[in-house]
Amino acid sequence: MSESAKRRSWSPGARGAALLLALVLAVYLVLLGQRAVTMLLSGVPAFAVLGVAVFVLPVLGAVLVLDQIRFGMRTQHLAERMSDEGTLPDVSQLPLRPSGRVRRDAADEWFETKRAELERTPNDWRAWYALAQAYDLAGDRNRGRRSMRRAIELERRDSE
């Protein structure tokens, strides 16, 4: 089995946990939605208003969960593509703290390197992917997600 096929095969790790959590959340959202419909159809004005409010929660929850699943799948696609190309950033040489996280000084230095690379090639989705990874290592998850969304957008344009 090729290395690429091994990566794409089902593993019960993080993917399985995410699928299980999404399934549990889906069941919860369906039950909450049913309760909202019951309240809407009760004929009591106060319950109807509460039913509308309760109905918004499962709809919003479903939209957010689907967005996160799509984000994860697109991020995985970029990682697989970069791995196949041999351009996936390698952080294995960075020194670690006892907790297993990259040491802050090393993460900051690596971040500056990736930021400089991005400045040279601002429309390269690979540079945005590397910057997103650098933000993640530095502990700035919000900027990392924004950078990864930019990488996804640029890769999509690049593929068209």
VEXLUM-576126 format. One line per 4 residues: number of its first residue (from 1); for each residue x, y, z of C-alpha. Coordinates in pm, whole numbers. Layout:
N
NUM> X Y Z | ...
END
This chain:
160
1> 0 0 0 | 140 339 -96 | 212 605 166 | -62 824 18
5> -316 539 40 | -218 475 402 | -287 838 490 | -625 827 319
9> -737 502 480 | -978 512 773 | -813 543 1112 | -1000 546 1443
13> -793 837 1575 | -887 1200 1542 | -1110 1141 1240 | -1310 876 1424
17> -1346 1094 1732 | -1464 1387 1520 | -1715 1165 1342 | -1846 1028 1671
21> -1884 1377 1819 | -2058 1503 1505 | -2296 1207 1519 | -2378 1265 1886
25> -2428 1635 1817 | -2655 1554 1521 | -2875 1335 1743 | -2889 1612 2003
29> -2978 1872 1739 | -3256 1653 1597 | -3405 1602 1944 | -3381 1974 2015
33> -3544 2050 1680 | -3830 1812 1758 | -3884 1984 2091 | -3892 2321 1912
37> -4157 2197 1665 | -4367 2064 1954 | -4350 2404 2122 | -4436 2584 1796
41> -4743 2366 1740 | -4865 2389 2101 | -5090 2686 2030 | -4967 2869 2338
45> -4810 3201 2229 | -4533 3194 2492 | -4438 2838 2391 | -4444 2935 2025
49> -4198 3218 2086 | -3974 2984 2287 | -4010 2725 2011 | -3873 2971 1755
53> -3578 3047 1983 | -3513 2678 2048 | -3541 2600 1675 | -3267 2852 1592
57> -3016 2660 1807 | -3015 2331 1612 | -3011 2513 1278 | -2719 2729 1386
61> -2544 2428 1540 | -2580 2224 1221 | -2443 2508 1008 | -2143 2552 1239
65> -2067 2179 1254 | -2088 2143 877 | -1859 2443 832 | -1600 2292 1066
69> -1617 1953 895 | -1571 2116 553 | -1281 2321 690 | -1115 2008 826
73> -1161 1816 501 | -1020 2103 295 | -724 2141 531 | -659 1766 503
77> -675 1795 124 | -409 2068 127 | -187 1863 359 | -219 1555 137
81> -146 1757 -174 | 163 1916 -18 | 279 1578 111 | 243 1427 -236
85> 443 1721 -377 | 706 1693 -105 | 641 2051 10 | 471 1984 345
89> 647 2195 611 | 862 1981 840 | 851 2082 1205 | 1003 1760 1339
93> 1342 1929 1396 | 1196 2201 1622 | 1283 2158 1992 | 999 2057 2221
97> 900 2144 2576 | 832 1861 2823 | 460 1898 2737 | 534 1804 2375
101> 462 2150 2235 | 726 2334 2037 | 940 2567 2247 | 814 2923 2222
105> 1143 3073 2100 | 1171 2810 1826 | 806 2861 1726 | 859 3237 1706
109> 1172 3196 1494 | 997 2949 1263 | 701 3187 1238 | 927 3474 1127
113> 1080 3249 859 | 736 3152 726 | 614 3511 737 | 915 3620 531
117> 845 3342 280 | 484 3459 252 | 595 3817 188 | 799 3690 -110
121> 507 3485 -250 | 182 3637 -117 | -42 3450 -364 | 101 3102 -301
125> -140 2887 -104 | 151 2674 20 | 304 2979 191 | -32 3056 356
129> -57 2693 473 | 291 2716 626 | 201 3046 793 | -116 2891 936
133> 94 2609 1079 | 339 2863 1221 | 54 3054 1389 | -69 2726 1537
137> 275 2642 1675 | 297 2992 1823 | -40 2937 1992 | -242 3186 1786
141> -520 2957 1666 | -751 3236 1539 | -494 3382 1302 | -392 3030 1208
145> -748 2948 1103 | -777 3271 903 | -450 3194 728 | -564 2839 653
149> -891 2970 508 | -685 3199 284 | -472 2899 177 | -789 2704 94
153> -927 2995 -108 | -602 3039 -305 | -565 2666 -370 | -921 2651 -500
157> -844 2937 -743 | -518 2767 -839 | -703 2443 -919 | -959 2606 -1148
END
